[in-house]
Amino acid sequence: MNKRFPVLSSLSNLLKIVGWLVVVAGVLYAVYEGIIEPTQPNHRFDSGDLFQLLSGVGIGLFGLVTVAFSELIGVLFAIEENTRIEK
């Protein structure tokens, strides 16, 4: 937790948690739509299933971008701390 920017630090931690939850949800959705649902009886893989599978992958990628953004905030905190001039 950064002492000088507590709100931004909390936001970074919140984004990291939400991002990983979105990644997990996207991967589970893609696995269900791409692997589990097409194996059900009387079901065949069509364009709607492909769209749902790609949507799950997109959701997972969005979660990864969110996690990367939260890590970027942490990197900027580290840069700020290492370049601060002590008086």
Backbone as XML, in Angstrom:
<?xml version="1.0"?>
<chain id="A" units="angstrom">
  <residue number="1" name="MET">
    <atom name="N" x="0.849" y="-1.172" z="0.000"/>
    <atom name="CA" x="0.000" y="0.000" z="0.000"/>
    <atom name="C" x="0.893" y="1.234" z="0.000"/>
  </residue>
  <residue number="2" name="ASN">
    <atom name="N" x="0.657" y="2.090" z="-0.957"/>
    <atom name="CA" x="1.422" y="3.319" z="-1.067"/>
    <atom name="C" x="0.870" y="4.340" z="-0.077"/>
  </residue>
  <residue number="3" name="LYS">
    <atom name="N" x="1.734" y="4.916" z="0.750"/>
    <atom name="CA" x="1.312" y="5.860" z="1.789"/>
    <atom name="C" x="0.899" y="7.217" z="1.218"/>
  </residue>
  <residue number="4" name="ARG">
    <atom name="N" x="1.498" y="7.600" z="0.104"/>
    <atom name="CA" x="1.189" y="8.912" z="-0.462"/>
    <atom name="C" x="-0.081" y="8.907" z="-1.311"/>
  </residue>
  <residue number="5" name="PHE">
    <atom name="N" x="-0.427" y="7.768" z="-1.872"/>
    <atom name="CA" x="-1.603" y="7.668" z="-2.741"/>
    <atom name="C" x="-2.462" y="6.468" z="-2.317"/>
  </residue>
  <residue number="6" name="PRO">
    <atom name="N" x="-3.136" y="6.551" z="-1.168"/>
    <atom name="CA" x="-3.874" y="5.379" z="-0.687"/>
    <atom name="C" x="-5.084" y="5.012" z="-1.553"/>
  </residue>
  <residue number="7" name="VAL">
    <atom name="N" x="-5.753" y="6.001" z="-2.128"/>
    <atom name="CA" x="-6.930" y="5.710" z="-2.955"/>
    <atom name="C" x="-6.508" y="5.015" z="-4.244"/>
  </residue>
  <residue number="8" name="LEU">
    <atom name="N" x="-5.459" y="5.509" z="-4.881"/>
    <atom name="CA" x="-4.975" y="4.896" z="-6.113"/>
    <atom name="C" x="-4.438" y="3.492" z="-5.851"/>
  </residue>
  <residue number="9" name="SER">
    <atom name="N" x="-3.792" y="3.322" z="-4.715"/>
    <atom name="CA" x="-3.289" y="2.002" z="-4.354"/>
    <atom name="C" x="-4.442" y="1.022" z="-4.125"/>
  </residue>
  <residue number="10" name="SER">
    <atom name="N" x="-5.485" y="1.481" z="-3.444"/>
    <atom name="CA" x="-6.666" y="0.633" z="-3.233"/>
    <atom name="C" x="-7.361" y="0.311" z="-4.545"/>
  </residue>
  <residue number="11" name="LEU">
    <atom name="N" x="-7.436" y="1.301" z="-5.434"/>
    <atom name="CA" x="-8.035" y="1.076" z="-6.750"/>
    <atom name="C" x="-7.240" y="0.049" z="-7.539"/>
  </residue>
  <residue number="12" name="SER">
    <atom name="N" x="-5.920" y="0.108" z="-7.442"/>
    <atom name="CA" x="-5.071" y="-0.860" z="-8.122"/>
    <atom name="C" x="-5.338" y="-2.271" z="-7.609"/>
  </residue>
  <residue number="13" name="ASN">
    <atom name="N" x="-5.434" y="-2.418" z="-6.298"/>
    <atom name="CA" x="-5.720" y="-3.736" z="-5.726"/>
    <atom name="C" x="-7.105" y="-4.238" z="-6.126"/>
  </residue>
  <residue number="14" name="LEU">
    <atom name="N" x="-8.091" y="-3.337" z="-6.139"/>
    <atom name="CA" x="-9.442" y="-3.710" z="-6.544"/>
    <atom name="C" x="-9.477" y="-4.137" z="-8.009"/>
  </residue>
  <residue number="15" name="LEU">
    <atom name="N" x="-8.770" y="-3.391" z="-8.875"/>
    <atom name="CA" x="-8.714" y="-3.760" z="-10.289"/>
    <atom name="C" x="-8.052" y="-5.122" z="-10.482"/>
  </residue>
  <residue number="16" name="LYS">
    <atom name="N" x="-7.041" y="-5.408" z="-9.688"/>
    <atom name="CA" x="-6.360" y="-6.689" z="-9.799"/>
    <atom name="C" x="-7.310" y="-7.837" z="-9.442"/>
  </residue>
  <residue number="17" name="ILE">
    <atom name="N" x="-8.065" y="-7.676" z="-8.370"/>
    <atom name="CA" x="-9.007" y="-8.720" z="-7.949"/>
    <atom name="C" x="-10.106" y="-8.905" z="-8.980"/>
  </residue>
  <residue number="18" name="VAL">
    <atom name="N" x="-10.702" y="-7.799" z="-9.422"/>
    <atom name="CA" x="-11.780" y="-7.868" z="-10.415"/>
    <atom name="C" x="-11.260" y="-8.445" z="-11.732"/>
  </residue>
  <residue number="19" name="GLY">
    <atom name="N" x="-10.052" y="-8.039" z="-12.123"/>
    <atom name="CA" x="-9.476" y="-8.549" z="-13.367"/>
    <atom name="C" x="-9.308" y="-10.054" z="-13.345"/>
  </residue>
  <residue number="20" name="TRP">
    <atom name="N" x="-8.777" y="-10.588" z="-12.241"/>
    <atom name="CA" x="-8.600" y="-12.043" z="-12.167"/>
    <atom name="C" x="-9.934" y="-12.775" z="-12.117"/>
  </residue>
  <residue number="21" name="LEU">
    <atom name="N" x="-10.940" y="-12.179" z="-11.461"/>
    <atom name="CA" x="-12.267" y="-12.801" z="-11.471"/>
    <atom name="C" x="-12.852" y="-12.827" z="-12.887"/>
  </residue>
  <residue number="22" name="VAL">
    <atom name="N" x="-12.636" y="-11.756" z="-13.650"/>
    <atom name="CA" x="-13.129" y="-11.707" z="-15.032"/>
    <atom name="C" x="-12.381" y="-12.721" z="-15.898"/>
  </residue>
  <residue number="23" name="VAL">
    <atom name="N" x="-11.080" y="-12.881" z="-15.679"/>
    <atom name="CA" x="-10.305" y="-13.881" z="-16.433"/>
    <atom name="C" x="-10.864" y="-15.274" z="-16.180"/>
  </residue>
  <residue number="24" name="VAL">
    <atom name="N" x="-11.092" y="-15.598" z="-14.917"/>
    <atom name="CA" x="-11.624" y="-16.921" z="-14.580"/>
    <atom name="C" x="-13.008" y="-17.124" z="-15.182"/>
  </residue>
  <residue number="25" name="ALA">
    <atom name="N" x="-13.863" y="-16.108" z="-15.079"/>
    <atom name="CA" x="-15.207" y="-16.228" z="-15.648"/>
    <atom name="C" x="-15.156" y="-16.397" z="-17.161"/>
  </residue>
  <residue number="26" name="GLY">
    <atom name="N" x="-14.296" y="-15.653" z="-17.831"/>
    <atom name="CA" x="-14.174" y="-15.765" z="-19.286"/>
    <atom name="C" x="-13.667" y="-17.125" z="-19.723"/>
  </residue>
  <residue number="27" name="VAL">
    <atom name="N" x="-12.682" y="-17.651" z="-19.009"/>
    <atom name="CA" x="-12.137" y="-18.970" z="-19.355"/>
    <atom name="C" x="-13.180" y="-20.055" z="-19.114"/>
  </residue>
  <residue number="28" name="LEU">
    <atom name="N" x="-13.883" y="-19.977" z="-17.988"/>
    <atom name="CA" x="-14.928" y="-20.976" z="-17.720"/>
    <atom name="C" x="-16.041" y="-20.911" z="-18.760"/>
  </residue>
  <residue number="29" name="TYR">
    <atom name="N" x="-16.422" y="-19.709" z="-19.149"/>
    <atom name="CA" x="-17.461" y="-19.555" z="-20.169"/>
    <atom name="C" x="-16.995" y="-20.118" z="-21.506"/>
  </residue>
  <residue number="30" name="ALA">
    <atom name="N" x="-15.753" y="-19.826" z="-21.884"/>
    <atom name="CA" x="-15.225" y="-20.331" z="-23.154"/>
    <atom name="C" x="-15.116" y="-21.850" z="-23.133"/>
  </residue>
  <residue number="31" name="VAL">
    <atom name="N" x="-14.686" y="-22.420" z="-22.022"/>
    <atom name="CA" x="-14.590" y="-23.885" z="-21.919"/>
    <atom name="C" x="-15.977" y="-24.512" z="-22.014"/>
  </residue>
  <residue number="32" name="TYR">
    <atom name="N" x="-16.951" y="-23.924" z="-21.334"/>
    <atom name="CA" x="-18.299" y="-24.478" z="-21.398"/>
    <atom name="C" x="-18.855" y="-24.402" z="-22.817"/>
  </residue>
  <residue number="33" name="GLU">
    <atom name="N" x="-18.733" y="-23.238" z="-23.437"/>
    <atom name="CA" x="-19.305" y="-23.060" z="-24.777"/>
    <atom name="C" x="-18.531" y="-23.805" z="-25.854"/>
  </residue>
  <residue number="34" name="GLY">
    <atom name="N" x="-17.236" y="-23.996" z="-25.683"/>
    <atom name="CA" x="-16.431" y="-24.616" z="-26.725"/>
    <atom name="C" x="-16.246" y="-26.103" z="-26.575"/>
  </residue>
  <residue number="35" name="ILE">
    <atom name="N" x="-16.317" y="-26.619" z="-25.341"/>
    <atom name="CA" x="-16.026" y="-28.031" z="-25.123"/>
    <atom name="C" x="-17.228" y="-28.797" z="-24.572"/>
  </residue>
  <residue number="36" name="ILE">
    <atom name="N" x="-17.842" y="-28.264" z="-23.525"/>
    <atom name="CA" x="-18.890" y="-29.021" z="-22.840"/>
    <atom name="C" x="-20.215" y="-28.995" z="-23.596"/>
  </residue>
  <residue number="37" name="GLU">
    <atom name="N" x="-20.686" y="-27.806" z="-23.971"/>
    <atom name="CA" x="-21.997" y="-27.722" z="-24.620"/>
    <atom name="C" x="-22.071" y="-28.458" z="-25.959"/>
  </residue>
  <residue number="38" name="PRO">
    <atom name="N" x="-21.066" y="-28.385" z="-26.838"/>
    <atom name="CA" x="-21.180" y="-29.111" z="-28.115"/>
    <atom name="C" x="-21.215" y="-30.635" z="-27.967"/>
  </residue>
  <residue number="39" name="THR">
    <atom name="N" x="-20.792" y="-31.167" z="-26.833"/>
    <atom name="CA" x="-20.828" y="-32.616" z="-26.649"/>
    <atom name="C" x="-22.175" y="-33.105" z="-26.122"/>
  </residue>
  <residue number="40" name="GLN">
    <atom name="N" x="-23.104" y="-32.200" z="-25.863"/>
    <atom name="CA" x="-24.426" y="-32.590" z="-25.382"/>
    <atom name="C" x="-25.188" y="-33.295" z="-26.505"/>
  </residue>
  <residue number="41" name="PRO">
    <atom name="N" x="-26.091" y="-34.198" z="-26.149"/>
    <atom name="CA" x="-26.870" y="-34.885" z="-27.195"/>
    <atom name="C" x="-27.730" y="-33.901" z="-28.000"/>
  </residue>
  <residue number="42" name="ASN">
    <atom name="N" x="-27.892" y="-34.194" z="-29.255"/>
    <atom name="CA" x="-28.693" y="-33.391" z="-30.189"/>
    <atom name="C" x="-28.201" y="-31.946" z="-30.281"/>
  </residue>
  <residue number="43" name="HIS">
    <atom name="N" x="-26.922" y="-31.744" z="-30.217"/>
    <atom name="CA" x="-26.348" y="-30.396" z="-30.342"/>
    <atom name="C" x="-25.170" y="-30.460" z="-31.292"/>
  </residue>
  <residue number="44" name="ARG">
    <atom name="N" x="-25.095" y="-29.487" z="-32.170"/>
    <atom name="CA" x="-23.944" y="-29.428" z="-33.066"/>
    <atom name="C" x="-23.348" y="-28.030" z="-32.981"/>
  </residue>
  <residue number="45" name="PHE">
    <atom name="N" x="-22.078" y="-27.944" z="-33.262"/>
    <atom name="CA" x="-21.338" y="-26.690" z="-33.165"/>
    <atom name="C" x="-21.667" y="-25.836" z="-34.376"/>
  </residue>
  <residue number="46" name="ASP">
    <atom name="N" x="-22.296" y="-24.673" z="-34.162"/>
    <atom name="CA" x="-22.637" y="-23.788" z="-35.276"/>
    <atom name="C" x="-22.059" y="-22.394" z="-35.033"/>
  </residue>
  <residue number="47" name="SER">
    <atom name="N" x="-22.461" y="-21.437" z="-35.852"/>
    <atom name="CA" x="-21.876" y="-20.097" z="-35.765"/>
    <atom name="C" x="-22.213" y="-19.399" z="-34.447"/>
  </residue>
  <residue number="48" name="GLY">
    <atom name="N" x="-23.367" y="-19.671" z="-33.872"/>
    <atom name="CA" x="-23.718" y="-19.094" z="-32.579"/>
    <atom name="C" x="-22.786" y="-19.568" z="-31.483"/>
  </residue>
  <residue number="49" name="ASP">
    <atom name="N" x="-22.440" y="-20.854" z="-31.533"/>
    <atom name="CA" x="-21.492" y="-21.390" z="-30.552"/>
    <atom name="C" x="-20.099" y="-20.805" z="-30.749"/>
  </residue>
  <residue number="50" name="LEU">
    <atom name="N" x="-19.714" y="-20.593" z="-31.992"/>
    <atom name="CA" x="-18.413" y="-19.975" z="-32.257"/>
    <atom name="C" x="-18.375" y="-18.551" z="-31.705"/>
  </residue>
  <residue number="51" name="PHE">
    <atom name="N" x="-19.462" y="-17.801" z="-31.893"/>
    <atom name="CA" x="-19.528" y="-16.440" z="-31.350"/>
    <atom name="C" x="-19.432" y="-16.463" z="-29.829"/>
  </residue>
  <residue number="52" name="GLN">
    <atom name="N" x="-20.113" y="-17.401" z="-29.174"/>
    <atom name="CA" x="-20.058" y="-17.500" z="-27.711"/>
    <atom name="C" x="-18.667" y="-17.900" z="-27.239"/>
  </residue>
  <residue number="53" name="LEU">
    <atom name="N" x="-18.019" y="-18.792" z="-27.959"/>
    <atom name="CA" x="-16.661" y="-19.201" z="-27.618"/>
    <atom name="C" x="-15.700" y="-18.018" z="-27.732"/>
  </residue>
  <residue number="54" name="LEU">
    <atom name="N" x="-15.796" y="-17.268" z="-28.819"/>
    <atom name="CA" x="-14.937" y="-16.095" z="-28.990"/>
    <atom name="C" x="-15.261" y="-14.999" z="-27.985"/>
  </residue>
  <residue number="55" name="SER">
    <atom name="N" x="-16.517" y="-14.903" z="-27.580"/>
    <atom name="CA" x="-16.882" y="-13.941" z="-26.537"/>
    <atom name="C" x="-16.216" y="-14.307" z="-25.216"/>
  </residue>
  <residue number="56" name="GLY">
    <atom name="N" x="-16.184" y="-15.578" z="-24.878"/>
    <atom name="CA" x="-15.513" y="-16.017" z="-23.657"/>
    <atom name="C" x="-14.027" y="-15.714" z="-23.692"/>
  </residue>
  <residue number="57" name="VAL">
    <atom name="N" x="-13.404" y="-15.936" z="-24.849"/>
    <atom name="CA" x="-11.979" y="-15.613" z="-24.996"/>
    <atom name="C" x="-11.772" y="-14.105" z="-24.868"/>
  </residue>
  <residue number="58" name="GLY">
    <atom name="N" x="-12.657" y="-13.325" z="-25.463"/>
    <atom name="CA" x="-12.565" y="-11.868" z="-25.369"/>
    <atom name="C" x="-12.732" y="-11.371" z="-23.942"/>
  </residue>
  <residue number="59" name="ILE">
    <atom name="N" x="-13.649" y="-11.979" z="-23.209"/>
    <atom name="CA" x="-13.835" y="-11.611" z="-21.809"/>
    <atom name="C" x="-12.569" y="-11.916" z="-21.017"/>
  </residue>
  <residue number="60" name="GLY">
    <atom name="N" x="-11.964" y="-13.064" z="-21.281"/>
    <atom name="CA" x="-10.720" y="-13.420" z="-20.601"/>
    <atom name="C" x="-9.595" y="-12.448" z="-20.926"/>
  </residue>
  <residue number="61" name="LEU">
    <atom name="N" x="-9.494" y="-12.044" z="-22.186"/>
    <atom name="CA" x="-8.469" y="-11.071" z="-22.581"/>
    <atom name="C" x="-8.712" y="-9.708" z="-21.938"/>
  </residue>
  <residue number="62" name="PHE">
    <atom name="N" x="-9.971" y="-9.311" z="-21.839"/>
    <atom name="CA" x="-10.291" y="-8.052" z="-21.170"/>
    <atom name="C" x="-9.866" y="-8.101" z="-19.706"/>
  </residue>
  <residue number="63" name="GLY">
    <atom name="N" x="-10.074" y="-9.237" z="-19.062"/>
    <atom name="CA" x="-9.626" y="-9.396" z="-17.680"/>
    <atom name="C" x="-8.117" y="-9.298" z="-17.561"/>
  </residue>
  <residue number="64" name="LEU">
    <atom name="N" x="-7.396" y="-9.886" z="-18.523"/>
    <atom name="CA" x="-5.933" y="-9.788" z="-18.502"/>
    <atom name="C" x="-5.461" y="-8.351" z="-18.698"/>
  </residue>
  <residue number="65" name="VAL">
    <atom name="N" x="-6.139" y="-7.597" z="-19.551"/>
    <atom name="CA" x="-5.788" y="-6.191" z="-19.740"/>
    <atom name="C" x="-6.040" y="-5.408" z="-18.453"/>
  </residue>
  <residue number="66" name="THR">
    <atom name="N" x="-7.114" y="-5.726" z="-17.751"/>
    <atom name="CA" x="-7.408" y="-5.068" z="-16.485"/>
    <atom name="C" x="-6.328" y="-5.364" z="-15.449"/>
  </residue>
  <residue number="67" name="VAL">
    <atom name="N" x="-5.892" y="-6.615" z="-15.373"/>
    <atom name="CA" x="-4.815" y="-6.983" z="-14.448"/>
    <atom name="C" x="-3.525" y="-6.272" z="-14.842"/>
  </residue>
  <residue number="68" name="ALA">
    <atom name="N" x="-3.227" y="-6.206" z="-16.123"/>
    <atom name="CA" x="-2.017" y="-5.527" z="-16.582"/>
    <atom name="C" x="-2.059" y="-4.039" z="-16.234"/>
  </residue>
  <residue number="69" name="PHE">
    <atom name="N" x="-3.217" y="-3.417" z="-16.341"/>
    <atom name="CA" x="-3.339" y="-2.006" z="-15.989"/>
    <atom name="C" x="-3.095" y="-1.801" z="-14.500"/>
  </residue>
  <residue number="70" name="SER">
    <atom name="N" x="-3.613" y="-2.706" z="-13.670"/>
    <atom name="CA" x="-3.373" y="-2.575" z="-12.232"/>
    <atom name="C" x="-1.892" y="-2.777" z="-11.909"/>
  </residue>
  <residue number="71" name="GLU">
    <atom name="N" x="-1.222" y="-3.664" z="-12.628"/>
    <atom name="CA" x="0.218" y="-3.850" z="-12.428"/>
    <atom name="C" x="0.991" y="-2.621" z="-12.904"/>
  </residue>
  <residue number="72" name="LEU">
    <atom name="N" x="0.511" y="-1.955" z="-13.935"/>
    <atom name="CA" x="1.150" y="-0.733" z="-14.414"/>
    <atom name="C" x="1.115" y="0.347" z="-13.329"/>
  </residue>
  <residue number="73" name="ILE">
    <atom name="N" x="0.028" y="0.444" z="-12.613"/>
    <atom name="CA" x="-0.057" y="1.396" z="-11.512"/>
    <atom name="C" x="0.998" y="1.065" z="-10.457"/>
  </residue>
  <residue number="74" name="GLY">
    <atom name="N" x="1.176" y="-0.229" z="-10.157"/>
    <atom name="CA" x="2.211" y="-0.630" z="-9.210"/>
    <atom name="C" x="3.609" y="-0.304" z="-9.697"/>
  </residue>
  <residue number="75" name="VAL">
    <atom name="N" x="3.857" y="-0.450" z="-10.983"/>
    <atom name="CA" x="5.164" y="-0.104" z="-11.551"/>
    <atom name="C" x="5.404" y="1.399" z="-11.439"/>
  </residue>
  <residue number="76" name="LEU">
    <atom name="N" x="4.375" y="2.187" z="-11.702"/>
    <atom name="CA" x="4.529" y="3.636" z="-11.569"/>
    <atom name="C" x="4.788" y="4.028" z="-10.115"/>
  </residue>
  <residue number="77" name="PHE">
    <atom name="N" x="4.174" y="3.332" z="-9.169"/>
    <atom name="CA" x="4.481" y="3.567" z="-7.749"/>
    <atom name="C" x="5.941" y="3.259" z="-7.458"/>
  </residue>
  <residue number="78" name="ALA">
    <atom name="N" x="6.453" y="2.175" z="-7.977"/>
    <atom name="CA" x="7.856" y="1.798" z="-7.744"/>
    <atom name="C" x="8.804" y="2.816" z="-8.365"/>
  </residue>
  <residue number="79" name="ILE">
    <atom name="N" x="8.478" y="3.298" z="-9.563"/>
    <atom name="CA" x="9.315" y="4.316" z="-10.198"/>
    <atom name="C" x="9.313" y="5.590" z="-9.367"/>
  </residue>
  <residue number="80" name="GLU">
    <atom name="N" x="8.137" y="5.983" z="-8.900"/>
    <atom name="CA" x="8.030" y="7.197" z="-8.086"/>
    <atom name="C" x="8.836" y="7.059" z="-6.797"/>
  </residue>
  <residue number="81" name="GLU">
    <atom name="N" x="8.778" y="5.908" z="-6.174"/>
    <atom name="CA" x="9.497" y="5.692" z="-4.925"/>
    <atom name="C" x="11.008" y="5.672" z="-5.145"/>
  </residue>
  <residue number="82" name="ASN">
    <atom name="N" x="11.452" y="5.084" z="-6.243"/>
    <atom name="CA" x="12.890" y="4.986" z="-6.494"/>
    <atom name="C" x="13.497" y="6.287" z="-7.015"/>
  </residue>
  <residue number="83" name="THR">
    <atom name="N" x="12.707" y="7.182" z="-7.533"/>
    <atom name="CA" x="13.261" y="8.422" z="-8.066"/>
    <atom name="C" x="12.989" y="9.621" z="-7.152"/>
  </residue>
  <residue number="84" name="ARG">
    <atom name="N" x="12.379" y="9.391" z="-6.007"/>
    <atom name="CA" x="12.081" y="10.481" z="-5.079"/>
    <atom name="C" x="13.379" y="11.011" z="-4.469"/>
  </residue>
  <residue number="85" name="ILE">
    <atom name="N" x="13.471" y="12.311" z="-4.381"/>
    <atom name="CA" x="14.629" y="12.954" z="-3.773"/>
    <atom name="C" x="14.295" y="13.184" z="-2.297"/>
  </residue>
  <residue number="86" name="GLU">
    <atom name="N" x="15.079" y="12.583" z="-1.433"/>
    <atom name="CA" x="14.877" y="12.728" z="-0.005"/>
    <atom name="C" x="15.463" y="14.052" z="0.468"/>
  </residue>
  <residue number="87" name="LYS">
    <atom name="N" x="14.720" y="14.770" z="1.299"/>
    <atom name="CA" x="15.207" y="16.052" z="1.828"/>
    <atom name="C" x="15.449" y="15.941" z="3.313"/>
  </residue>
</chain>
